[in-house]
Each structure stands twice: as C-alpha cells, then as structure tokens.
Amino acid sequence: MNRILVPVDFSDTSLNALDYATNLFGGGAIEVTLLHTYELSANVFRMKSMDRILRSDAEKEMKALRKRMQEKYPDIPVQTKIVKSHAVSAITSMGNSGTYDFIVMGTKGASGLKEVFIGSVAGGVISRTKAPVLVVPGNFNYRPLQEIAFAISGAPISNDKVVDPLRKLVKLHSCKVNVLHVSEGKKLDIDKTLGTFEDLNPTLTYAFGAGNVNEQLNEYLKKESPGLLCLIRGNKGFFSRLFEESVTMKQTFNSSIPLLILHE
C-alpha cells in the first residue's frame, strides 16, 4: 500500500495536487492523509478567540473535503489531520516519521523574488525531509503516466533503494524511463550510475553540455513531453551544488510537468 501525505490549504492548487495524487496512485492500494496547518501571527489580538475561529473553519473545510473525497473515491481510505504549527515543520515532521511513502504538494509558477516567498513551504519541505516529494503544477491536468524523465548527473547513487519510489511508479503504470544525462561539460561515464537502476530498463536519450541547466531541462520537456520529471537531491556532488544554486527550486516552480524529488 502507498501511503500518501497531501498538505491542503483548500486552494485550487492544493486540491489539484490531491486530485493528481488519487489518480496517480489510485490504480493500486492507497491511503491518503490530508494535512492542514494553521498558525497565528504573534500580534493577533485575542489570540485564543482567533485560534478557535481558525480551527473551526479548518474543521468545516476538512469535513467537506473528506466527504467529497469519499463520494468521488469511495474505495480510497482518507485520514485527516489539522495541526496548529508552521507548515514546513508539520509537513517535514510527518514526512520524516516513516509513515508515508510520498508527499504530494501543489505549487504555482513563480520567478525572481516570488520564488523566495512562495517557495517557503515547498522549498522548505524539499530541503528538510527525506521522504519523496511530488510537486504538482497548479495548472497541470492528470494524464496517464507513460514516460518518466530521470535527470542524473553521472555522480554515483549511494544505493539502489534511493530509486525505490521511482520503481513503484514504473511498476504501477508500466511506464518507461528515459534517462537524461546532466553534465557540466564533457560526457561522463555513467555506467555505474545506470547500473543502480538497470532493473528499470532505462534508455539514455539525451545528454546536456555546459550551459543553463534549467533552460536545457525545460527545452527537453517541451520537446519530449514526458509525464513526470525525476531528480535526486544528493548530499554531495553535482546535484547538491545544483540545488544550492536553486536549480531544483526553479524546476519546482517552473516545470511544466509534475516533479518527483528523491533524496540520497
């Protein structure tokens, strides 16, 4: 069974991510946990009264959402949690508990300074959790998953379990994996990296040279139109540096397709 954690703020973006998650994983055994977080500003007057109002409103919204879920997907168990906490802390804590196989979050496109503010939740979760995170663009409509683009740098993957979440999706949808070889310049020997997940029968279909990695990724996505882009956020090496330079963050908000982020 895949246990999916879906943070919701009841916006169209988060509800679209929920719909995507139920469609993506609904072909197998699945349990969905809806998480809503809220917190009060330190200068809110009559804090206790406002706390009751916020929680009461959240409970009403969650009850209605759970009812819609049960009507639309009667075979999917749905759990709900409402937590008074900073969103990143609550999502990260639950994600790191080992209870959930995936975190699925919605996001809106952003650029420049907006990435700093809008990305505070998604970016914070990605950087602090070890759970696989699936980021769904707010305007992305689900379509059957036939192909996954897996971008790798050529740096060794620590062990084959890192790729297990990808294996789950490939098995569930019987889809193919196209490997994108990402390098800073000359082509690297990636046989060892490919060997980590050779059971997926991947094909090496593209190699990037030097230049703007985000632009190259986006160009590939436009050209090939895979259903999902997978990246590994590593502790060391090339992709670690890419993340520090906000490549993963930029993809989080600018990718035209859902993004699966795995962790070394």
VOVEXVO-927142 format. One record per atom (N, C-alpha, C): residue in three letters; x, y, z. Coordinates in steps of 0.02 Angstrom, whole numbers, plus 50000, padded with zeros to 5 digits. Example, Ala and Ser with C-alpha at 12.3 -4.5 7.8 and 13.67 -1.06 7.14 Angstrom:
% VOVEXVO-927142
ALA506604971650390ALA506154977550390ALA506604983550390SER506424988850354SER506844994750357SER506455000250394
***
This chain:
% VOVEXVO-927142
MET500424994050000MET500005000050000MET500445006350000ASN500255011149959ASN500585017649959ASN500205022450005ARG500555025050054ARG500255029950100ARG500485036850078ILE500005041050060ILE500145047450030ILE499945053150078LEU500405057650090LEU500275063650131LEU500165069550084VAL499575072650088VAL499415078350045VAL499255084450088PRO499705089250093PRO499555095450128PRO499035099450089VAL498525101950122VAL498005105750088VAL497865112250125ASP497785117550087ASP497555123950115ASP496875125650086PHE496565120750051PHE495905121250020PHE495895125849959SER496475127749935SER496525131649874SER496455127049814ASP496325129949755ASP496285125949694ASP496935122249680THR497495125449697THR498145122349685THR498235116049726SER498075116349790SER498155110349832SER497645105049815LEU497045107049796LEU496525102149777LEU496705098749711ASN497035102349667ASN497265099349605ASN497805094149619ALA498245095649666ALA498765090749686ALA498445084549716LEU497925085549755LEU497565079849784LEU497245075549730ASP496945078749681ASP496635075049626ASP497165071249587TYR497745074449577TYR498295071149541TYR498535065049580ALA498605065749645ALA498845060149687ALA498375054149685THR497735055549689THR497245050049689THR497235046549621ASN497335050249568ASN497355047149501ASN498005043449490LEU498565046349512LEU499215043349501LEU499295036749539PHE499065036649600PHE499165030649642PHE498535026349649GLY497975028749621GLY497345025249631GLY497295018549598GLY497765016949553GLY497745010349521GLY497965004749566GLY498235006449625GLY498455001349673GLY498165002949741ALA498384999249792ALA498155000449860ALA498435007149884ILE498015011449911ILE498215018149929ILE497835020549990GLU498165024350032GLU497845027850088GLU498085035050086VAL497625039750089VAL497785046850085VAL497665050250152THR498165054050173THR498095058250233THR498105065550212LEU497575069050227LEU497525076150213LEU497765080050274LEU498255084350263LEU498535088250318LEU498415095650307HIS498105098850355HIS498025106150354HIS498365109150415THR498765114250403THR499105117650458THR498885124850461TYR498905127550522TYR498755134650530TYR499165137250588GLU499295143650588GLU499655146850643GLU499445154050648LEU499545156950706LEU499355163850719LEU499955168450720SER499855174350694SER500375179450699SER500445181450771ALA501055183150791ALA501185184850861ALA500795191050883ASN500585195250837ASN500245201350856ASN499485201050847VAL499225194850838VAL498505194250831VAL498155195650898PHE497665200050896PHE497295201950957PHE496815196350975ARG496745195151040ARG496305189851064ARG496485183251031MET497075181051044MET497355175251010MET496945168951020LYS496715167651081LYS496325161651094LYS495685161551054SER495355167251048SER494735167751010SER494875166450936MET495405169450910MET495585168550840MET495785161350826ASP496115158150874ASP496315151150867ASP495705146750858ARG495195147950898ARG494575143950893ARG494245144950825ILE494245151250802ILE493935152750737ILE494305149150680LEU494965149750681LEU495365146550628LEU495275138950628ARG495285136050687ARG495215128750691ARG494515126650670SER494015130350691SER493325128750673SER493215129150598ASP493485134350567ASP493425135050494ASP493785129250458ALA494375127550484ALA494765122150454ALA494395115450460GLU494085114350516GLU493715108050527GLU493125107550479LYS492785113150467LYS492225113150420LYS492455111750349GLU493005115050330GLU493275114050263GLU493515106850254MET493845104250305MET494115097450301MET493555092350298LYS493035093450337LYS492465088850337LYS492145088550268ALA492065094450237ALA491765094750170ALA492215091450118LEU492865092550125LEU493345089550077LEU493345081950084ARG493355079650145ARG493355072350155ARG492715069150127LYS492155072550135LYS491525070050108LYS491555069650032ARG491835074850000ARG491905074749927ARG492365069049905MET492905068049943MET493365062649927MET493025055849931GLN492635054849984GLN492305048349993GLN491775047149940GLU491465052549916GLU490965051749863GLU491295050349795LYS491865053649782LYS492205052949718LYS492645046649716TYR492965045049772TYR493415039249775TYR493215034949835PRO492655031449831PRO492395027649889PRO492855022049912ASP493315019749869ASP493755014149888ASP494415016449919ILE494525022949923ILE495155025549950ILE495065027850022PRO495395024750070PRO495355027150140PRO495655034150145VAL495315038450181VAL495545045350189VAL495595047050263GLN496195049150284GLN496305051550351GLN496395059150349THR496235062550403THR496315069750405THR496675071850469LYS497085077050462LYS497445079850519LYS497435087450513ILE497285090750568ILE497315098050571ILE497805099750628VAL498325103350610VAL498865104550658VAL499005112050664LYS499045114450725LYS499245121450737LYS500015121550739SER500305123450683SER501035123250677SER501235126750613HIS501875128550608HIS502145131050545HIS502115125350494ALA501895126950434ALA501765121750383ALA502375117450369VAL502955120550359VAL503555116750343VAL503725111950399SER503695114250461SER503855109950518SER503395103950523ALA502735105250515ALA502245099850521ALA502315094750465ILE502375097250403ILE502435092750346ILE503075088650350THR503625092050367THR504275088650372THR504265083350426SER503985085050484SER503955080350539SER503565074050520MET502995074950488MET502595069150467MET502945065350411GLY503265068950366GLY503615065650311GLY504195061550335ASN504535063950387ASN505115060450413ASN504935054950463SER504295054150477SER504085049050526SER504155041950499GLY504215041350433GLY504245034750403GLY503565031750388THR503035035350404THR502355032950394THR502135033450322TYR502395038450286TYR502145039950219TYR502665038350165ASP502405035950109ASP502835034050053ASP502985040050008PHE502515044750004PHE502585050649963PHE502245056549996ILE502525062449985ILE502195068749999ILE502005071849932VAL501385073649923VAL501165076749860VAL500925083749874MET501245088649842MET501095095749854MET500965099349788GLY500515104149790GLY500385108349732GLY500795114649736THR500925117649678THR501315123849677THR501095128149618LYS501205134549625LYS501075139249571LYS501735141549541GLY501705143549479GLY502305146149447GLY502525152649479ALA503175153749482ALA503445159949510ALA504145161049483SER504385167149490SER505065168649468SER505345174249512GLY506005174749511GLY506335180149548GLY506185179849622LEU506045185649652LEU505925186049724LEU505315182049745LYS504815181249699LYS504225177449717LYS504395170349736GLU504915167549706GLU505125160749723GLU505325160249796VAL505605165649822VAL505835165649891VAL505245165049938PHE504705168749923PHE504135168849969PHE503655163149957ILE503465162149893ILE503005156649878ILE503345149949891GLY503995149749883GLY504355143549892GLY504515141849964SER504285145850011SER504475144850080SER504225138050106VAL503645135750083VAL503385129450107VAL503665123650066ALA503555123650000ALA503795118149959ALA504555117549963GLY504905123249958GLY505635123049962GLY505885120750029GLY505545122950082GLY505735120850150GLY505635113450160VAL505085110750135VAL504955103650142VAL505475099550104ILE505605101650041ILE506085098050000ILE506775097750033SER506975103250064SER507645103650092SER507705100150160ARG507145098650193ARG507175095850260ARG506935088750267THR506555086350219THR506285079650226THR506715074650188LYS506645068350207LYS506965062850171LYS506445058850132ALA505815060850139ALA505285057350103ALA505265059850031PRO505085055549984PRO505005057749914PRO504465063149910VAL504595068449874VAL504115073949867VAL503905074549794LEU503255074449782LEU502975075349716LEU502665082249713VAL502935086649671VAL502685093449665VAL502275093949600VAL501655096249607VAL501185096349550VAL501025103549531PRO501185105649470PRO500995112349448PRO500245113449455GLY500055119449476GLY499355120749489GLY498895120049429ASN499175120949369ASN498765120649309ASN498855114149271PHE499165109149303PHE499295102749268PHE498695098149277ASN498435095649221ASN497885090849223ASN498165083849216TYR497935079349258TYR498195072549258TYR498085069249191ARG498595065549170ARG498535061249111ARG498905054749127PRO498705049249097PRO499035042849111PRO499785043349103LEU500135040449151LEU500865040949152LEU501175035649107GLN501485037749053GLN501795033149006GLN502555033549005GLU502815039349025GLU503545040249021GLU503775044849078ILE504325042849109ILE504635046949162ILE505335048949138ALA505485055249142ALA506155057749127ALA506535057949193PHE507115054649194PHE507515054249256PHE508185057749243ALA508265063649270ALA508875067649258ALA509415065649309ILE509985063549284ILE510535061649329ILE511175065249306SER511635066049353SER512245069749339SER512825065149319GLY512765058849334GLY513325054249324GLY513665052549389ALA513535056649441ALA513815055149508ALA513485048749534PRO513865044349567PRO513585038049590PRO512995039149638ILE512505034849633ILE511945034749680ILE512135030049737SER512045032249798SER512305028649856SER512065021349859ASN511425020049846ASN511175013149844ASN510525013049805ASP510335007049784ASP509765006449739ASP509105008149773LYS509085008249840LYS508465009849875LYS508245017149864VAL508725021449848VAL508565028449834VAL508055028949778VAL508095024249731VAL507665024449672VAL507015020449682ASP506905017549740ASP506305013449753ASP505655017149739PRO505585023549758PRO504955027049742PRO504825027449667LEU505355028249628LEU505275028249556LEU505065021449532ARG505355016249561ARG505165009349543ARG504415008149555LYS504165010849609LYS503455009949625LYS503015012849569LEU503195018749546LEU502795021949494LEU502855018249428VAL503455015949412VAL503555012249350VAL503145005849351LYS503155002349406LYS502774996149412LYS502024997349410LEU501805002549443LEU501085004049446LEU500805005949378HIS501205009449339HIS500955011949274HIS501255008449214SER501715003849226SER502055000349170SER502335005349120CYS502635010649146CYS502895015849102CYS503645015049092LYS503905018549043LYS504615018149028LYS504995023849061VAL505645022949069VAL506075028049099VAL506595030249048ASN506605036649035ASN507115039548992ASN507605043449036VAL508235041549033VAL508745044749074VAL509025050849038LEU509065056449073LEU509375062449047LEU510045063149081HIS510565062749042HIS511235063349070HIS511425070649076VAL511485073049138VAL511645080049150VAL512375080549170SER512775084249132SER513475085149148SER513675092449141GLU514215094249173GLU514445101149171GLU514855102649108GLY515025097649072GLY515425098749012GLY515445092448970LYS516015089148972LYS516095083148931LYS515665077448957LYS515525072848914LYS515115067048932LYS515485062748982LEU515145060749034LEU515455056749087LEU515265049449079ASP515655045149109ASP515495038049110ASP514965036949164ILE514365035249143ILE513815034549190ILE513575027349197ASP513975022649173ASP513785015649176ASP513625013449248LYS514045015649295LYS513945013649365LYS513295016449392THR513145022649374THR512515025649396THR511915022049366LEU511955020749301LEU511415017149268LEU511325010249297GLY511865007149318GLY511825000449347GLY511425000149410THR511355005849445THR510975006049507THR510235004549496PHE509995006249437PHE509285005049423PHE509185001749355GLU509644997249338GLU509594993849273GLU508974989449268ASP508684987649325ASP508074983649325ASP507484987349294LEU507544993949287LEU507004997949257LEU507074998249181ASN507604995149155ASN507724995149082ASN507705002149053PRO508085006749082PRO508065013649058PRO508415014548991THR508225019748957THR508565021548895THR508905028248906LEU509515028948880LEU509875035248885LEU509725039148821THR509325044248828THR509055047548768THR509325054648758TYR509675057348807TYR509885064348799TYR510485065648843ALA510925069948821ALA511505072048861ALA511575079548856PHE511625082848913PHE511705090148914PHE512445092048914GLY512605097448882GLY513275100248888GLY513275105848938ALA513785110048935ALA513825115748981ALA513275120748963GLY513075124849012GLY512575129848999GLY512075130249056ASN511515133549045ASN511005134349095ASN510595127949100VAL510665124449156VAL510355117849164VAL509595118449162ASN509325123649194ASN508595124449193ASN508335125249122GLU508665129349083GLU508445130449014GLU508485123948975GLN509015120048986GLN509095113748950GLN508555108748970LEU508415108449035LEU507885104049058LEU507215105949028ASN507065112349029ASN506425114649003ASN506365113548927GLU506915114348893GLU506915112948821GLU506765105648807TYR507065101348848TYR506945094148839TYR506205092548853LEU505925095448907LEU505235094048925LEU504765096248869LYS504905101948838LYS504485104248784LYS504525099648723LYS505125097148711LYS505245093048652LYS504955086048660GLU505055082948717GLU504885075848726GLU504225074748763SER504005079548803SER503365079148839SER503275072848882PRO503745071248927PRO503645065648973PRO503095067549023GLY502845062549058GLY502315063949106GLY502555066149174LEU503215064949187LEU503485066449254LEU504245067349247LEU504505072049285LEU505235073149288LEU505475071149358CYS505985066949360CYS506265064649424CYS506965067349433LEU507115070049492LEU507775072549510LEU507985069449576ILE508635068849587ILE508895066649652ILE509235072449685ARG509045073849746ARG509385078949786ARG509915075349827GLY510535075949806GLY511075072249838GLY511405076149894ASN511755072549937ASN512145075649991ASN512805078349965LYS513055075449911LYS513695077549884LYS513655077849808GLY514145080949778GLY514205080749706GLY513805085949669PHE513725084449605PHE513455089349558PHE512755091649576PHE512295086949590PHE511615089049603PHE511545092749669SER511985091349716SER511985095249778SER512135102549762ARG512625103749719ARG512785110549700ARG512225113749660LEU511905109649618LEU511345112349579LEU510785114649626PHE510645110749677PHE510115112649723PHE510295119149758GLU510925119749780GLU511145125849814GLU511065131949769GLU511115131049705GLU511035136449658GLU510305137149635SER509855133949671SER509135134449659SER508885131349595VAL509265126749566VAL509015123349506VAL508395119249523THR508435115249576THR507855111349596THR507275115849614MET507415121449649MET506885126049666MET506565129049604LYS506975130949556LYS506705133849495LYS506275128849458GLN506495122549457GLN506085117449425GLN505425116449463THR505465117149529THR504865116449570THR504325121249548PHE504515127249529PHE504025132349511PHE503955133749437ASN504405130949397ASN504375132449325ASN504285126249282SER504335120349311SER504235114349272SER503515114049247SER503425112149185SER502755111749156SER502405105149175ILE502785100549205ILE502515094049223ILE502675092649296PRO502335087749327PRO502505086049396PRO503225083949405LEU503485085449464LEU504195084349480LEU504245079849540LEU504595074149532LEU504725069649588LEU505435070649612ILE505505072449676ILE506175073649705ILE506325068149754LEU506865064449740LEU507105059149784LEU507705061749823HIS507865058249877HIS508405060449921HIS508915055049932GLU509555056949927GLU510085052349944GLU510085051050019
***
